[in-house]
Amino acid sequence: MALRSLNNPIASFIDYLAKTGTDASNEVPPLQGLTATGGVISDYVDGSAIYRAHIFTSSGTFTVSALAPNLPNNVDYLVIGGGGAGGGGAPFVATDAGGGGAGGYRTSMPEGPGGPSPVAEAQITVSGPFPSPYTVTIGAGGAGVLAGFGGNGGPSSFGPITSQGGGGGGGSSPPYSGVNGGSGGGASDTVFSGGVAGLGNRQTGTTTPVPNQGYDGSAGGNSPAYGGGAGGGAGGAGGPVPSTAGGNGGSGKASVITEGPGNPITRAGGGGGGAEGNTGGTGGPGGGGSGSTGSAAGGTATFATGSGGGGGSTNNVSFGGNGASGIVVVRYQIGTIQSGTARATGGAISYYGGKTIHTFTTSGTFTVDNNGGNPLSVDYILIGGGGAGQTDAGGGGGAGGVVSNIPGLMPVVSPIPAIGTGAPNALTITVGAGGAGVNYNPTFSPPGSVTTMVGPGPINVTANYGGGASATNASPYGGQPGGSGGGGRVGRSPDSGGTATPPGQGNAGGNSSGGGGGAGAAGAPAPGGDPGGHGGIGVQLPATFRNPASSPGPNGGGLGMPGPGGGGYWVAGGGGSGYYGGYGGSWNGSSLVPGGPYAGGGQGLPSTPGSGAGGNGVQNTGGGGGGCPGQTSPSDRGGSGGSGIVLIAYPS
């Protein structure tokens, strides 16, 4: 149950947290827990206990500055590694690829860790000296390729707890087996063994083996099916290959740690196996990508779930689907009440400065359920998914569009009427994913996806996707349009950056292998400086949303990212160009803002040493992906765009 102050006995608790100076000096503090910062905040009621969850979709720091005066100093956690990518098909090779395995799943919550064991792990007890920082690392999703086995996901960690990355799916070249990982990848159709879920370590004073953090992938099919095996999930093994399809991905697991009872969220599903000419396997519940059918690429897993990507098929353009990045959630008790009510439900709910804030890092529904039968007026911000950067002297991806009804944030103000009560008036929130960076690809890089808020009557708001960077060797050239446009490519005609469309949501990309546009300024052109081709700066969220408990550190891990001048809560920065290693989100329209990357924009990779992956846009900022100068190394890759976010606020 979410907290709210209307007719609510915990109103004094909320008011106390919002007061400073003499307003608070004469009050007796209510029961409260740890004082901590980091991640996106979600406060909710479970029985008579009030909990606070810190949600990390990007790496950062959970920092405790004081112990609880009269509540337990224990924290619960959910740590999910990055998901493995699906295997890739190759030209003229009759092999359907396996789906990627989900990242390892570890938790102290009652649903238990991933894999066969239902036993929850031990909580972590916080102790000094203070401030006491706990490093949070979010594992990246594995990268899908055109041929061969999919890349493993990266490990995620919270302090001493580490969850492995998911295993990649078997592909059209050796080794054909699924790769081991937190959950194992599925095998391609040329062998009969899926990847095995690897073992992790539980660190509770001594290091001892623990059960698998997930489940095994499945074997590939034999004649006449020839479907790819499926990746394992946190809650079940990859499904067998039927006679006319690829295997279905293993199921994920549901947890209430993020939003409390009544709002379980399922994550860490396995990827489905590919099956050219038949039906690709479905992704496992929890965000797994679907397997390829025919010429389509394997499906990309849902961001920030640790799910596996879908397997490719034998078609010559069938990339394996990218795995999803992982997630870390930390929660602890902050108070005790007897009962509570809520004006609205949906998203992660927090309180700051007399406002109630709903933060949607993934898609969901906003429903006004207790406002005395009256419509509820809200402030909102929507940010689309950022576009991907490009290889081969590639430009940066454009930031996702920013739409709001708050004056002064963007050039265009987009008002909406008050929201009526009940399910018939609910707002459907869709949070756009970032464009998936790929290995050398002559066509323009993938754009992000739109973020939308749709309800009855005139409520239909869309934040446009960020534009992808220009193609390198296939017409049409030029940065692609979007909320902010992608960067152009030097030596091509036209070499212009993409335009910002519709007007008022962002800015254009830079030309000549330029940086992607940002919400606050256009991307810089390149060449003409070293480094050059910087991404356009983003915008800083209004004061309403700058809760110190969600402040981002130097590397993120909060709401938004650091910006120019050291301030936090910045979003929608453009990706830097790979031609000269442009800085993400660092161009203010006339000059370079030193430092960065800023506002979620990914860094461009310098031309020396010239190979590797451009920086990814940060999840839930809408930042554009960074570019890469090379195109020959298997590691050359444009950076992926960051997913979007939706923020809704109203008086408490």
N, C-alpha and C positions, 0 to 999 in steps of 0.2 A: 504494500500500500504506500503510495507516495505521500509525502508530507505536504500540508497546506495550512494557511493561517485562518481561513474563513471559518468561524464557529469552531475553532480548533483548540483544544486544551494545550497544544504545544506551541501556540502563538508566542508566548513569552520566551520560549526556547529560541525560536527563529529571530525574534526581535533582539534578543540579547546578543546573538552572533553578529547582527548587523550594526550594533551601536558602538560608538567609540567615545573617548573623553569623558566629560562629566555626565553624559547620558547614561553611561554604563557604570560609573564609579560607585553609585549608591545601591546598585542591584546585587543580590546574591546570585552568583552563577548557578545555573541549573546543572544537573548531572551532565558531564561531558567526557569525551574520550580523548584520544591522542590528538595533538596538534600537528598536522602534516600537510604537505603540498605535493603536487604532481598529478598529471593526467587530467582527464575530464571528470568532474564530480557528479555523482548520483547519490541522492539521499532518499531513503525509503524506510517504511515501517515493516517489521516482521514480528507479529505478535505484539508484545509490549516494548520491544527494543527498537531503537532508531539506529540505522546503520548508514555509514558513508562508504561508498565505493569510489576508488580512483581507477579510471579506465585509460589504459595506455594502448594506443594504436601506432605510436612511434616511440623510438627509444628515448629514454630520459632518466629522471631520478625521482624516486619516492623518498622525500626528506621529512623526517620526524624532528620537530623542534622542541617538543615537550611531551612528557608522559601524561596519561590520564590521571586526574586527581582522585577519582573514585569509581572507575570502571576498569575492566580488564585491559591489559596492554598487549593483547594478542591480536594478530591479524590473520584473516583468511586470504587465500590467493587462488587464482586460476592462471596457469601459465601454459600457453599453446604455442608450439613451434610453427615455423613457416611450412606450408604445404609443398609437397613435391610436384613437379611438372609432369604432364603426360608425355609419353614417348612420341617421337615424330615419325611420320611416313617419309619415304624417299621415292624419287622418280623411278618408275618401272620395277620397283621391288614389291613383290606381292606379300606384304606384311602389314597387318593391322596392329597398332601400338597399344600398349597398356596404359591405364589411368594412373595418375600420381597418388601416392599415399598421403594421408593427413599428417600434420605435424603432431608430435608427442603432446599428450594431454595430462597435466598434473594439477591436482587441486586438493585443498583441505576441506572442501565442501562435502556435504553428505552424499552427493551423487557419486563420489569416489573418483579415483584417477582413471585415465583411459585404459583400454584393454580389458582383459578378463576379470581383473580384481575389482570388487566393488568397495574396497576399503579406502576411506579417506586418509590422506596423509596428515601429519601433525601440523598444527598452526605454528606460526613464527612468533616468538615473544620478543618485543622490541625492548632494547635497553640502551643506555647512554654510552659514551658522552654525547651531548647534543650540540649542534644539530647532528643527527644520525642519518646519513644518506644510504639508500639502498639502490644500487644500479639496476635499471630496467632496460633490457635489450629485447627488441622485437625482431624475430627472425624474418628475413625476406622470403617470399615465395620462390620456388625453383623456376628457372627459365625454360620455357618450351623451345624446342629446336625443330628444324626441318627434317633431320634424320638423326637416328640414334636415340639413346635413352634420355629421358627427361632429367633436368637438374634437380638435385635434392633441395629441400627447403633448408633455411638456416635455423639454428637453435634460438629459442627465446629463453630469457632468464629473469628472475626476480631474486636478488640477493643470492642465497645458496641454492635456489631451486632452478634447475635447467631442464627444459623439454627439448628433445631432439627435433630436428627438421624431418619432414616426411620424405620417404623414398621416391625417387623418380620412376616413372613407368618405363617398361622395356620398349625399345624401338625397332627400327628396320635395319639396324646394324648391330653387331655384337657389342656388349653382352645383351642377349635378348631377354634375359630374366628381369623381373622387377628389382629395383634397388631397395636394400634394407633401409629402415629409418624408424621414426617414431611410430608410424604405420607404414607397412610395406607397399611398394608400388606394384601394379599389375604387370604380368608378363605379356610380351607380344605373342602373336599366334604361332610362332615357330618353336616355342618351348612350352613346357608344362609346369613350371614352378613360378609362383609369384614371389615377390619380396617378403621377407620375414620381418615382423616388427622387432626392432632392436631393443635391447635392455637399457634402462637408464639407471641413475643412482639416486637414492634418497639420502639426504644429508641431515641427520638428526643427532649430531654429535659423533656418530660413527658412520662410515660409508658402507652401506649394505645393498645387495641387489634388490631390486623391486620388480614386480610384474611389468609386463610390457606396457608402454605408454599408449599403445594403440593395437590394431589388429593387422593380420597379414593381408597382402594382396592376393589376387586369385590367378590361376593358371590361364594361359591363352587357349583358344579353341583350336581344334584340329579339323581336318576335312569333314564335311563340306562347309562348316560354319566359318572358320578362320576369323573369329572375332578376337579382339584384344581383351586381356584380363583387366580386372578392375582394381583400383587402389583400395587399401583398407582404410577404415575410419576409426575414430576414437571409440565408437560404440559397436562396431561390427566389422567382420571381414569383408573383403571384396566379393561380390557375387559371382557365381559360376557363369560361364559363357553359354547362352542358349543356342539353339540351332540357327537363329536368324538375326542375331544381334551381338553387340559387345556386352561384356559383363557390367552390371550396375555397381556403382561405387558403394563402399561400406558406409553404414550410418554413422553420423556424428553423435555427440552427447549434448543434453540440455542442462543448463545451469541457471540458477536464480541469482547468482552473485552480483550481476550487473544492475538489475532493476527490481529485484525482490520477488516475493511470492506472487503468483498470478501472471508473471511476465518472464517465463523461462525462455532462454535464447539457445538455440541449437547451433553448434559449431563443429568444425573438424570432421567434415564428411570426405569420403574418398572420391577420386575421379573415376568416371566411367570409361570403359574400353572403346576403342575405335572399331568401326566395321564398315568398310567401303562396300557399297552395293546393298547393305542391309541397314539395320538401325543401330546407331551408336548407343552404348549404354548410358543410362541416366546417372547424373552425379548424385552421390550420397546425400541424404538429408543433412543440412548443416552447411551447405555452400559448395559442395563438390561440383567441378565442371563436367559437362556431358561429353561423351566420346564423339568423335567425328563420324559423320555419315557422308560418304562420297568426297566431294571436293572441299568441304568446309574444314577449317582448323578445329582442333579440339577446343572445348569450351574452357574459358578462363574461370578459375574458382572465385567465389565471392570474397572481396577484400576483407582483411582483418578477421578472418575466421580460421586460418590455418588449414583450409581445405585443399585437396589435391586437384590438379588440373586434368582435363579430359584427354584421352589418348587420340593421336592422329590416325589417319588411315593410309592406304597405299597411294593415294593421289599425290601428285608432285607438288602441290601447294599446301599440303596438310601438316602444318606445324602442330606440335603438341601444345595443349593449353597451359598457360602459366599457373603455377600454384599460388595460393593466397598467402599474404603476410600473416604472421601470428598476432597474438594479443596477450596482454597481461592485465588482470584486474586484481586489485587489492582492496579489502574491506575491513572495517572494524566498527565496533559499537560506539556511538557518540552520545547516546541519551536513552532515557526510558520514559514511556508514556503509558496511559491506560487505553487511549483510543485516538483515532485521527480520521480526518476526512480529506478529500481532494477536490479541487475545482476541475482538474483535467488530468488525463493520463496520456502516457506516451513518451518514449525517449528516456534519457537520464535526467532526473529532476534534481535541481539544487536551488539554493536561496542565497541571495546577495543583494545588499543595498536596498532592501524593501521590495525586491522583485523575485518572482518565481520564474525559474529558467528551465526550459525543456531543451535538451541537446540531443539531436538525432545524428549519431555517427553511422548508423545504418538505417535502412528503410523501416517504416513503421506507421502508426496511426495516432493522430492527436485528437482526443475526444473530450469535450467539455462535459463533465458528468455531475458537477455539484456547484452551480453558481446561482442558486436560488431561482432557477428557471429562466435566467436572463442571459442574453448573448454576452460573450466575453471579447473585449477588445484586446488585441495583442500587438506587440512589435515583433518583427521577424527578419531573419537574414537567410537567404538561400545561396549556396555556392555550388557550382557545377564541378564535375570531375575534370582535372587538368589533362592537357594533351601530352603525348609522348614526344621525346626528342628523337633525333635521327643520327645514323652513322654516316661515314664517308664525308668528313668536313661538315657534319650535319648541324642544322639549327636547333634551337631549343623549342620545347613545346609551350603552347600558350596556356595561361591560367584559365580555370573555369570561370564562367560569368558570375557576377555578384549582383543579386537583386534584393532590395529591402524597401520597407516603408518608413525607415528611420531617416529623417532629413539630415543631409550633410555627409552621409557615408558614401554615396555614389551620385553621379550627376542626375540620374533619373530616380525619382521617388515613385514607388509602386504601391499605392494604398489598397487595402482590402477591407470589406465590411467586418463588423463584429461576428464572431462565430457562434452559431446556435448550439443548444445543448443536445446531447444524445447521439447515438450512432448514426441516425440519418443525416446529421450535420458534421460528421467527423471529417477531418482532413487526412487524406492519404498522402504520406510523405515517401518520396522515392529519392534516395541519396545516390547520386551518380558516381560510378567508378572512374578511376583514372584510365587513360589510354595505356595499353600494355606495350612497353618497349620490346622491340624484337631485334634479332640479329640482322645483319645486312639485308636490306629490303629495298629494291629500287623505287618502289612506290612511296607516296607520302606516308609519314608515320601515323599511327592510329590516334584519332581524337579521343577525348574523354567522353563521358556520358552525361546527359542532362540530369539536373536535380529538379524535382517538381513538387508542388504542394497544390493538391486538387481537392476541392470540396463542392458543396452545392452552390448553385447560382453562379455569381461572377468570380468565385475564388478559383483561379486557374493560373498559377504562377510558375514560370519556368526560368531557371538559371541555365544558360546555354553551356554546352561542353567547351572545353578548351581546344583550340585548333592544333592539329598535328603539324610538325615541321615539314618542310618541302620535300618532295621526291628528289632523289639523287640521280636517277637514270631512267626515268619514265614519265612521260607527259601525263597530266598537266603539272608544270613546275610552279614554284611559289609556295610560300607558307599558306596553310589552310585557314579558312575563316573559323571563327568561334567566338565565345564570350570574350576572350582575348585571343588574338591570332598567333599562329605558329611562325617560327623564324623561316626566312628564305634560305636559298642555297647558292653560294658563290659559284660563278661560272655557268649558270643556267639562265635561260631567258623565258619568262621574267624571273628575276631573282628577288622579287619583292616579298615582304612579310605578309602574313594573312591579315585580313581586315577584322575589326571587332564588330560582331553582329549578334543580336540587335544593338543599336547604339545605346550607350550608357551603362553596359555591363562590364566593360573592360577596355583594353587598348590593343592596337595593332602590334604584330610582330616586327622584328627588325629585318632588313634586307641583307643580301650577301652573306649567307650563313650567320644570320643574326640571332639574338636572343628572342625568346617568346615574350609576347606582351603580358603585362600584369594588370591587375585591377586599378593600380594607381598611376601607371605610366606605360608608354610603348617600349618594346624591346629595342636594344641598341643594335646598330648595324655592325658588320665586320666584313673584311678586315679594316684596319685603321687603328689598331692599338694592340698591345700585348700585355695582359690579356684583353680580349675584346668580345663583342657579341653578348653583352650581359642581358639577363632577363629583366623585364620591367618590374619596378617595385609593386608591392601589393598595397593593401589598406589595413589599418588597425581597427579592430573591433571596437564599437562604442563602449563607454565606461560601464554600462549596464552589465556587460559580459566579462569584465575584468576581475573576476573573483581571484584574490591572491592564492587561494587554495588550488587553483588550476593554472598558476603561472608557469609558462614554459621555461625550461632551463636552456643553456647555450645550444644544446642539441635537440631541443623540443621536449616532448613528453608531457605537454600540457595542452591548453586550448590555444590553437594557433602556434606561431613560432616567433622567435625574436625578430626584430626589425631594425631599421636604421636608428642609430642613437642608443641602442641597447634596450629599448622598450619591447615588451612582449605583446602577445595577442594579435600578431599580424598574420594575414592570410592572402592567398591568391597572388603569389609572386610568379613571374615568368621563368621558364627554364633557361639556363645559360647555354650558349653555343659551344659546340665541340671544336670549332675551327681554331680558336686561340684559347680555349678553356675559359669561357665566359662565366661570370659569377651569377648564381641564381638570385632573382629578385633584387638586383643591386643597381638598376639604372633608373634615375629619377626624371628622365626626360631630357636632361641636358648634360649630366655628368655621372660618373661612377660614385656610388655610395660605398665607401670602403668596408671590407669585411663580408660577412655572410657565410653560407647562403641565407637569404632572408625570406620570410613570409611563405615558406614551403616550397620555393622554387629549387629544382635540382641543379647542381653544378655541372657545367660542361667539362668534359675531359680535355686536358691540355693536349696539344699536338705532339708533345714529347712526354712520355714514351710513345704515345700514339695508339695504344690499344687498351681495351677494357670497356667497362660499361659507364655510360653517363650517369650522373646522380639521379636518383628517383625523386619525384615530387613527394612531399610528406603527406601521409594519409590524413584525411579530414581537414586539409587546408585548400584543396583545389589547385595546388602548385603544379606548374608545368615540369616535365622531365628534361634533364640536361642532355646535350648532344655529345657525340663521340667522333673523333677525327678519322679513325680507321674503319676498315671494312673487310679485312682479310683474316684476322684472327678469330677463332671460335668465340673468344670472349668479347669481341666488339659488339656493342649493343647500345641502342638508345635508351635513355632513362625513362621509366614509366611515369605517368602523371599521378598526382595524388588524388585520392577520392575527395568528394565534396562533403558538405555538412549542412545541417539545418538547425537554426537557433530560434526559439520562440520565448518571449518574455511578457509578463504582465504583473501588475501590482499584487503583492502577497496579501 
